[in-house]
Amino acid sequence: MATVKETFEGMGAKFRPDKAQGVNAVIQYDIAGDHGGTWHAVIKDGTCTVKSGGAPSPSLTINMAAEDWLDMIEGKLSGQMGFMSGKLKLKGGGGVFFEIGSMFQV
């Protein structure tokens, strides 16, 4: 099982540029709990750059517990179910949230 940090380090390799055409967003991930942290992804012009730390003005911020994040990455928890159950909280441009799943291979 990957760690939270490893999932973010590998995010760029799972990015699907063909699914991100026209998307211009900064997504911040605040992952709480053991081995959590803050990362952000800049998606612009069909590219994705992931960095550790917060973004100055993210379009969307996703808050989750580390365990729930790993469950989502492993396909045990869908983003929509996480949101509806309160395990995943959004701040900002929620419309981008529904596009994220298609932009990354799981």
N, CA, C and O atoms as a GROMACS GRO file, in nm:
protein
  424
    1MET      N    1   0.085  -0.118   0.000
    1MET     CA    2   0.000   0.000   0.000
    1MET      C    3   0.089   0.125   0.000
    1MET      O    4   0.185   0.134   0.077
    2ALA      N    5   0.058   0.218  -0.086
    2ALA     CA    6   0.134   0.341  -0.095
    2ALA      C    7   0.102   0.433   0.023
    2ALA      O    8  -0.004   0.423   0.084
    3THR      N    9   0.196   0.520   0.054
    3THR     CA   10   0.172   0.622   0.155
    3THR      C   11   0.105   0.742   0.088
    3THR      O   12   0.101   0.752  -0.035
    4VAL      N   13   0.053   0.834   0.169
    4VAL     CA   14  -0.008   0.954   0.113
    4VAL      C   15   0.095   1.029   0.029
    4VAL      O   16   0.065   1.072  -0.083
    5LYS      N   17   0.214   1.045   0.082
    5LYS     CA   18   0.320   1.116   0.010
    5LYS      C   19   0.349   1.050  -0.124
    5LYS      O   20   0.364   1.119  -0.224
    6GLU      N   21   0.356   0.920  -0.126
    6GLU     CA   22   0.385   0.847  -0.250
    6GLU      C   23   0.274   0.867  -0.354
    6GLU      O   24   0.301   0.872  -0.474
    7THR      N   25   0.150   0.878  -0.307
    7THR     CA   26   0.040   0.898  -0.402
    7THR      C   27   0.054   1.033  -0.472
    7THR      O   28   0.024   1.046  -0.591
    8PHE      N   29   0.099   1.133  -0.398
    8PHE     CA   30   0.118   1.265  -0.460
    8PHE      C   31   0.242   1.268  -0.547
    8PHE      O   32   0.242   1.333  -0.652
    9GLU      N   33   0.347   1.197  -0.507
    9GLU     CA   34   0.468   1.191  -0.589
    9GLU      C   35   0.440   1.122  -0.722
    9GLU      O   36   0.503   1.155  -0.822
   10GLY      N   37   0.346   1.028  -0.725
   10GLY     CA   38   0.314   0.956  -0.847
   10GLY      C   39   0.199   1.015  -0.927
   10GLY      O   40   0.165   0.963  -1.033
   11MET      N   41   0.140   1.122  -0.878
   11MET     CA   42   0.023   1.179  -0.943
   11MET      C   43   0.053   1.227  -1.085
   11MET      O   44  -0.030   1.207  -1.174
   12GLY      N   45   0.167   1.288  -1.107
   12GLY     CA   46   0.202   1.338  -1.240
   12GLY      C   47   0.206   1.227  -1.344
   12GLY      O   48   0.167   1.249  -1.459
   13ALA      N   49   0.252   1.109  -1.306
   13ALA     CA   50   0.261   0.996  -1.398
   13ALA      C   51   0.124   0.940  -1.434
   13ALA      O   52   0.109   0.874  -1.537
   14LYS      N   53   0.024   0.966  -1.351
   14LYS     CA   54  -0.111   0.916  -1.376
   14LYS      C   55  -0.199   1.019  -1.447
   14LYS      O   56  -0.315   0.992  -1.478
   15PHE      N   57  -0.143   1.136  -1.473
   15PHE     CA   58  -0.218   1.244  -1.536
   15PHE      C   59  -0.247   1.212  -1.682
   15PHE      O   60  -0.161   1.160  -1.754
   16ARG      N   61  -0.369   1.243  -1.725
   16ARG     CA   62  -0.412   1.219  -1.864
   16ARG      C   63  -0.435   1.355  -1.932
   16ARG      O   64  -0.544   1.411  -1.920
   17PRO      N   65  -0.334   1.407  -2.002
   17PRO     CA   66  -0.346   1.540  -2.062
   17PRO      C   67  -0.464   1.553  -2.158
   17PRO      O   68  -0.523   1.660  -2.168
   18ASP      N   69  -0.499   1.445  -2.227
   18ASP     CA   70  -0.610   1.451  -2.322
   18ASP      C   71  -0.743   1.480  -2.253
   18ASP      O   72  -0.837   1.529  -2.317
   19LYS      N   73  -0.754   1.450  -2.124
   19LYS     CA   74  -0.877   1.473  -2.048
   19LYS      C   75  -0.877   1.608  -1.978
   19LYS      O   76  -0.975   1.643  -1.911
   20ALA      N   77  -0.768   1.684  -1.991
   20ALA     CA   78  -0.757   1.810  -1.919
   20ALA      C   79  -0.749   1.932  -2.011
   20ALA      O   80  -0.714   2.041  -1.967
   21GLN      N   81  -0.781   1.912  -2.137
   21GLN     CA   82  -0.776   2.025  -2.230
   21GLN      C   83  -0.875   2.133  -2.187
   21GLN      O   84  -0.992   2.105  -2.161
   22GLY      N   85  -0.827   2.256  -2.180
   22GLY     CA   86  -0.912   2.368  -2.141
   22GLY      C   87  -0.929   2.387  -1.991
   22GLY      O   88  -0.992   2.483  -1.948
   23VAL      N   89  -0.872   2.296  -1.912
   23VAL     CA   90  -0.883   2.308  -1.767
   23VAL      C   91  -0.768   2.394  -1.717
   23VAL      O   92  -0.652   2.372  -1.752
   24ASN      N   93  -0.800   2.492  -1.635
   24ASN     CA   94  -0.701   2.578  -1.573
   24ASN      C   95  -0.739   2.589  -1.426
   24ASN      O   96  -0.826   2.668  -1.390
   25ALA      N   97  -0.674   2.508  -1.341
   25ALA     CA   98  -0.714   2.503  -1.201
   25ALA      C   99  -0.595   2.474  -1.111
   25ALA      O  100  -0.497   2.410  -1.152
   26VAL      N  101  -0.605   2.521  -0.989
   26VAL     CA  102  -0.508   2.487  -0.884
   26VAL      C  103  -0.587   2.416  -0.775
   26VAL      O  104  -0.677   2.474  -0.714
   27ILE      N  105  -0.552   2.291  -0.752
   27ILE     CA  106  -0.624   2.210  -0.654
   27ILE      C  107  -0.533   2.183  -0.536
   27ILE      O  108  -0.424   2.126  -0.552
   28GLN      N  109  -0.577   2.223  -0.419
   28GLN     CA  110  -0.500   2.200  -0.297
   28GLN      C  111  -0.561   2.083  -0.221
   28GLN      O  112  -0.683   2.072  -0.208
   29TYR      N  113  -0.474   1.996  -0.173
   29TYR     CA  114  -0.516   1.878  -0.098
   29TYR      C  115  -0.464   1.891   0.044
   29TYR      O  116  -0.343   1.891   0.066
   30ASP      N  117  -0.554   1.903   0.140
   30ASP     CA  118  -0.518   1.906   0.282
   30ASP      C  119  -0.556   1.771   0.340
   30ASP      O  120  -0.674   1.742   0.362
   31ILE      N  121  -0.456   1.689   0.365
   31ILE     CA  122  -0.477   1.552   0.411
   31ILE      C  123  -0.438   1.544   0.558
   31ILE      O  124  -0.323   1.568   0.594
   32ALA      N  125  -0.535   1.512   0.643
   32ALA     CA  126  -0.515   1.511   0.789
   32ALA      C  127  -0.477   1.373   0.839
   32ALA      O  128  -0.506   1.272   0.775
   33GLY      N  129  -0.413   1.370   0.954
   33GLY     CA  130  -0.384   1.243   1.020
   33GLY      C  131  -0.243   1.195   0.996
   33GLY      O  132  -0.157   1.269   0.947
   34ASP      N  133  -0.220   1.069   1.032
   34ASP     CA  134  -0.087   1.010   1.019
   34ASP      C  135  -0.037   1.017   0.875
   34ASP      O  136  -0.106   0.975   0.782
   35HIS      N  137   0.081   1.070   0.859
   35HIS     CA  138   0.149   1.080   0.730
   35HIS      C  139   0.074   1.170   0.631
   35HIS      O  140   0.095   1.160   0.511
   36GLY      N  141  -0.012   1.255   0.681
   36GLY     CA  142  -0.084   1.349   0.596
   36GLY      C  143   0.005   1.468   0.563
   36GLY      O  144   0.126   1.464   0.584
   37GLY      N  145  -0.055   1.571   0.512
   37GLY     CA  146   0.018   1.691   0.475
   37GLY      C  147  -0.063   1.771   0.376
   37GLY      O  148  -0.181   1.745   0.354
   38THR      N  149   0.002   1.868   0.316
   38THR     CA  150  -0.063   1.954   0.217
   38THR      C  151   0.016   1.950   0.088
   38THR      O  152   0.139   1.963   0.088
   39TRP      N  153  -0.055   1.931  -0.023
   39TRP     CA  154   0.003   1.932  -0.156
   39TRP      C  155  -0.089   2.013  -0.246
   39TRP      O  156  -0.205   2.036  -0.211
   40HIS      N  157  -0.037   2.055  -0.360
   40HIS     CA  158  -0.126   2.118  -0.456
   40HIS      C  159  -0.085   2.079  -0.598
   40HIS      O  160   0.032   2.055  -0.627
   41ALA      N  161  -0.185   2.073  -0.685
   41ALA     CA  162  -0.166   2.038  -0.825
   41ALA      C  163  -0.208   2.158  -0.910
   41ALA      O  164  -0.317   2.213  -0.893
   42VAL      N  165  -0.120   2.197  -1.001
   42VAL     CA  166  -0.152   2.303  -1.095
   42VAL      C  167  -0.180   2.235  -1.229
   42VAL      O  168  -0.092   2.172  -1.288
   43ILE      N  169  -0.303   2.248  -1.276
   43ILE     CA  170  -0.344   2.188  -1.402
   43ILE      C  171  -0.371   2.303  -1.499
   43ILE      O  172  -0.461   2.384  -1.478
   44LYS      N  173  -0.289   2.308  -1.604
   44LYS     CA  174  -0.299   2.419  -1.698
   44LYS      C  175  -0.247   2.375  -1.834
   44LYS      O  176  -0.141   2.313  -1.843
   45ASP      N  177  -0.321   2.408  -1.938
   45ASP     CA  178  -0.279   2.379  -2.075
   45ASP      C  179  -0.240   2.233  -2.096
   45ASP      O  180  -0.141   2.205  -2.165
   46GLY      N  181  -0.316   2.141  -2.038
   46GLY     CA  182  -0.290   1.999  -2.058
   46GLY      C  183  -0.170   1.946  -1.982
   46GLY      O  184  -0.120   1.838  -2.013
   47THR      N  185  -0.123   2.021  -1.882
   47THR     CA  186  -0.011   1.975  -1.800
   47THR      C  187  -0.054   1.971  -1.653
   47THR      O  188  -0.151   2.036  -1.614
   48CYS      N  189   0.020   1.896  -1.574
   48CYS     CA  190  -0.008   1.887  -1.430
   48CYS      C  191   0.124   1.888  -1.355
   48CYS      O  192   0.212   1.806  -1.381
   49THR      N  193   0.137   1.980  -1.262
   49THR     CA  194   0.254   1.989  -1.177
   49THR      C  195   0.207   1.976  -1.032
   49THR      O  196   0.120   2.052  -0.988
   50VAL      N  197   0.263   1.882  -0.959
   50VAL     CA  198   0.224   1.859  -0.820
   50VAL      C  199   0.340   1.897  -0.731
   50VAL      O  200   0.454   1.856  -0.753
   51LYS      N  201   0.311   1.977  -0.629
   51LYS     CA  202   0.414   2.023  -0.535
   51LYS      C  203   0.366   2.008  -0.392
   51LYS      O  204   0.247   2.013  -0.364
   52SER      N  205   0.460   1.990  -0.305
   52SER     CA  206   0.431   1.984  -0.162
   52SER      C  207   0.402   2.125  -0.112
   52SER      O  208   0.462   2.222  -0.160
   53GLY      N  209   0.312   2.136  -0.015
   53GLY     CA  210   0.278   2.265   0.044
   53GLY      C  211   0.152   2.324  -0.016
   53GLY      O  212   0.096   2.271  -0.112
   54GLY      N  213   0.110   2.433   0.043
   54GLY     CA  214  -0.013   2.499   0.000
   54GLY      C  215   0.009   2.588  -0.120
   54GLY      O  216   0.121   2.628  -0.151
   55ALA      N  217  -0.100   2.619  -0.187
   55ALA     CA  218  -0.100   2.710  -0.301
   55ALA      C  219  -0.147   2.847  -0.255
   55ALA      O  220  -0.229   2.856  -0.164
   56PRO      N  221  -0.096   2.955  -0.316
   56PRO     CA  222  -0.137   3.090  -0.274
   56PRO      C  223  -0.287   3.116  -0.287
   56PRO      O  224  -0.348   3.175  -0.198
   57SER      N  225  -0.348   3.071  -0.396
   57SER     CA  226  -0.493   3.093  -0.413
   57SER      C  227  -0.552   2.978  -0.495
   57SER      O  228  -0.574   2.990  -0.615
   58PRO      N  229  -0.577   2.865  -0.427
   58PRO     CA  230  -0.631   2.748  -0.498
   58PRO      C  231  -0.772   2.771  -0.550
   58PRO      O  232  -0.852   2.842  -0.489
   59SER      N  233  -0.801   2.710  -0.664
   59SER     CA  234  -0.937   2.713  -0.720
   59SER      C  235  -1.029   2.625  -0.637
   59SER      O  236  -1.147   2.654  -0.621
   60LEU      N  237  -0.971   2.516  -0.584
   60LEU     CA  238  -1.046   2.417  -0.510
   60LEU      C  239  -0.956   2.360  -0.401
   60LEU      O  240  -0.838   2.332  -0.426
   61THR      N  241  -1.010   2.344  -0.281
   61THR     CA  242  -0.936   2.279  -0.173
   61THR      C  243  -1.014   2.157  -0.130
   61THR      O  244  -1.135   2.164  -0.105
   62ILE      N  245  -0.943   2.043  -0.123
   62ILE     CA  246  -1.003   1.917  -0.081
   62ILE      C  247  -0.945   1.881   0.055
   62ILE      O  248  -0.823   1.876   0.072
   63ASN      N  249  -1.032   1.855   0.152
   63ASN     CA  250  -0.991   1.815   0.286
   63ASN      C  251  -1.038   1.672   0.312
   63ASN      O  252  -1.155   1.639   0.293
   64MET      N  253  -0.944   1.588   0.355
   64MET     CA  254  -0.976   1.447   0.385
   64MET      C  255  -0.880   1.394   0.490
   64MET      O  256  -0.772   1.450   0.511
   65ALA      N  257  -0.920   1.286   0.555
   65ALA     CA  258  -0.830   1.212   0.644
   65ALA      C  259  -0.741   1.125   0.556
   65ALA      O  260  -0.782   1.082   0.448
   66ALA      N  261  -0.620   1.099   0.602
   66ALA     CA  262  -0.524   1.020   0.526
   66ALA      C  263  -0.580   0.882   0.489
   66ALA      O  264  -0.565   0.838   0.376
   67GLU      N  265  -0.644   0.817   0.583
   67GLU     CA  266  -0.700   0.684   0.558
   67GLU      C  267  -0.806   0.688   0.447
   67GLU      O  268  -0.810   0.599   0.361
   68ASP      N  269  -0.891   0.791   0.448
   68ASP     CA  270  -0.994   0.803   0.346
   68ASP      C  271  -0.932   0.836   0.209
   68ASP      O  272  -0.978   0.786   0.106
   69TRP      N  273  -0.827   0.920   0.209
   69TRP     CA  274  -0.756   0.951   0.084
   69TRP      C  275  -0.701   0.823   0.021
   69TRP      O  276  -0.718   0.800  -0.099
   70LEU      N  277  -0.635   0.742   0.101
   70LEU     CA  278  -0.578   0.617   0.049
   70LEU      C  279  -0.687   0.523   0.000
   70LEU      O  280  -0.670   0.456  -0.102
   71ASP      N  281  -0.799   0.518   0.071
   71ASP     CA  282  -0.912   0.436   0.026
   71ASP      C  283  -0.964   0.486  -0.110
   71ASP      O  284  -1.000   0.405  -0.196
   72MET      N  285  -0.967   0.617  -0.128
   72MET     CA  286  -1.014   0.672  -0.253
   72MET      C  287  -0.916   0.640  -0.366
   72MET      O  288  -0.958   0.603  -0.476
   73ILE      N  289  -0.788   0.654  -0.340
   73ILE     CA  290  -0.686   0.625  -0.441
   73ILE      C  291  -0.691   0.478  -0.481
   73ILE      O  292  -0.669   0.445  -0.598
   74GLU      N  293  -0.718   0.391  -0.386
   74GLU     CA  294  -0.722   0.247  -0.413
   74GLU      C  295  -0.855   0.201  -0.470
   74GLU      O  296  -0.872   0.083  -0.500
   75GLY      N  297  -0.951   0.293  -0.487
   75GLY     CA  298  -1.079   0.258  -0.544
   75GLY      C  299  -1.180   0.201  -0.446
   75GLY      O  300  -1.286   0.154  -0.486
   76LYS      N  301  -1.148   0.205  -0.318
   76LYS     CA  302  -1.240   0.154  -0.216
   76LYS      C  303  -1.347   0.257  -0.179
   76LYS      O  304  -1.451   0.222  -0.124
   77LEU      N  305  -1.320   0.384  -0.210
   77LEU     CA  306  -1.412   0.494  -0.179
   77LEU      C  307  -1.416   0.587  -0.299
   77LEU      O  308  -1.312   0.637  -0.342
   78SER      N  309  -1.534   0.609  -0.353
   78SER     CA  310  -1.544   0.703  -0.466
   78SER      C  311  -1.544   0.845  -0.411
   78SER      O  312  -1.582   0.869  -0.296
   79GLY      N  313  -1.501   0.938  -0.493
   79GLY     CA  314  -1.503   1.078  -0.452
   79GLY      C  315  -1.643   1.125  -0.417
   79GLY      O  316  -1.662   1.199  -0.321
   80GLN      N  317  -1.740   1.081  -0.495
   80GLN     CA  318  -1.878   1.122  -0.470
   80GLN      C  319  -1.930   1.066  -0.339
   80GLN      O  320  -1.998   1.136  -0.264
   81MET      N  321  -1.899   0.939  -0.310
   81MET     CA  322  -1.943   0.880  -0.183
   81MET      C  323  -1.870   0.946  -0.066
   81MET      O  324  -1.929   0.969   0.040
   82GLY      N  325  -1.742   0.977  -0.085
   82GLY     CA  326  -1.667   1.047   0.019
   82GLY      C  327  -1.730   1.182   0.051
   82GLY      O  328  -1.741   1.221   0.167
   83PHE      N  329  -1.770   1.252  -0.054
   83PHE     CA  330  -1.833   1.383  -0.036
   83PHE      C  331  -1.968   1.369   0.035
   83PHE      O  332  -1.995   1.442   0.130
   84MET      N  333  -2.050   1.276  -0.012
   84MET     CA  334  -2.184   1.260   0.045
   84MET      C  335  -2.181   1.211   0.189
   84MET      O  336  -2.271   1.241   0.267
   85SER      N  337  -2.077   1.135   0.225
   85SER     CA  338  -2.067   1.083   0.362
   85SER      C  339  -1.994   1.180   0.455
   85SER      O  340  -1.984   1.154   0.575
   86GLY      N  341  -1.943   1.291   0.400
   86GLY     CA  342  -1.873   1.388   0.484
   86GLY      C  343  -1.727   1.356   0.506
   86GLY      O  344  -1.659   1.427   0.581
   87LYS      N  345  -1.676   1.252   0.444
   87LYS     CA  346  -1.534   1.217   0.458
   87LYS      C  347  -1.446   1.306   0.372
   87LYS      O  348  -1.326   1.317   0.396
   88LEU      N  349  -1.505   1.368   0.272
   88LEU     CA  350  -1.434   1.456   0.180
   88LEU      C  351  -1.506   1.590   0.182
   88LEU      O  352  -1.626   1.596   0.157
   89LYS      N  353  -1.432   1.695   0.210
   89LYS     CA  354  -1.492   1.829   0.215
   89LYS      C  355  -1.427   1.915   0.108
   89LYS      O  356  -1.306   1.907   0.084
   90LEU      N  357  -1.508   1.998   0.044
   90LEU     CA  358  -1.462   2.085  -0.063
   90LEU      C  359  -1.477   2.231  -0.024
   90LEU      O  360  -1.571   2.270   0.046
   91LYS      N  361  -1.382   2.310  -0.070
   91LYS     CA  362  -1.392   2.455  -0.054
   91LYS      C  363  -1.354   2.517  -0.188
   91LYS      O  364  -1.244   2.494  -0.238
   92GLY      N  365  -1.444   2.593  -0.244
   92GLY     CA  366  -1.415   2.657  -0.372
   92GLY      C  367  -1.484   2.588  -0.487
   92GLY      O  368  -1.592   2.531  -0.471
   93GLY      N  369  -1.423   2.594  -0.603
   93GLY     CA  370  -1.480   2.548  -0.729
   93GLY      C  371  -1.511   2.400  -0.735
   93GLY      O  372  -1.431   2.322  -0.785
   94GLY      N  373  -1.626   2.362  -0.685
   94GLY     CA  374  -1.666   2.223  -0.684
   94GLY      C  375  -1.681   2.162  -0.822
   94GLY      O  376  -1.669   2.040  -0.836
   95GLY      N  377  -1.708   2.241  -0.924
   95GLY     CA  378  -1.722   2.188  -1.059
   95GLY      C  379  -1.596   2.118  -1.106
   95GLY      O  380  -1.604   2.017  -1.176
   96VAL      N  381  -1.482   2.169  -1.069
   96VAL     CA  382  -1.354   2.107  -1.106
   96VAL      C  383  -1.342   1.970  -1.040
   96VAL      O  384  -1.282   1.879  -1.096
   97PHE      N  385  -1.399   1.954  -0.921
   97PHE     CA  386  -1.391   1.828  -0.849
   97PHE      C  387  -1.444   1.712  -0.933
   97PHE      O  388  -1.384   1.604  -0.934
   98PHE      N  389  -1.552   1.734  -1.003
   98PHE     CA  390  -1.614   1.626  -1.081
   98PHE      C  391  -1.535   1.594  -1.207
   98PHE      O  392  -1.560   1.490  -1.268
   99GLU      N  393  -1.441   1.678  -1.246
   99GLU     CA  394  -1.355   1.652  -1.362
   99GLU      C  395  -1.227   1.579  -1.321
   99GLU      O  396  -1.164   1.514  -1.405
  100ILE      N  397  -1.188   1.588  -1.195
  100ILE     CA  398  -1.059   1.533  -1.150
  100ILE      C  399  -1.048   1.384  -1.181
  100ILE      O  400  -0.946   1.339  -1.232
  101GLY      N  401  -1.152   1.309  -1.150
  101GLY     CA  402  -1.147   1.164  -1.169
  101GLY      C  403  -1.109   1.123  -1.310
  101GLY      O  404  -1.035   1.026  -1.328
  102SER      N  405  -1.157   1.194  -1.409
  102SER     CA  406  -1.126   1.158  -1.547
  102SER      C  407  -0.985   1.202  -1.588
  102SER      O  408  -0.930   1.150  -1.686
  103MET      N  409  -0.927   1.295  -1.516
  103MET     CA  410  -0.794   1.346  -1.552
  103MET      C  411  -0.680   1.260  -1.502
  103MET      O  412  -0.565   1.281  -1.541
  104PHE      N  413  -0.710   1.162  -1.415
  104PHE     CA  414  -0.605   1.078  -1.358
  104PHE      C  415  -0.642   0.932  -1.372
  104PHE      O  416  -0.756   0.894  -1.345
  105GLN      N  417  -0.547   0.849  -1.413
  105GLN     CA  418  -0.569   0.705  -1.418
  105GLN      C  419  -0.565   0.651  -1.276
  105GLN      O  420  -0.479   0.687  -1.195
  106VAL      N  421  -0.658   0.565  -1.247
  106VAL     CA  422  -0.663   0.506  -1.113
  106VAL      C  423  -0.605   0.366  -1.117
  106VAL      O  424  -0.600   0.299  -1.014
   0.00000   0.00000   0.00000
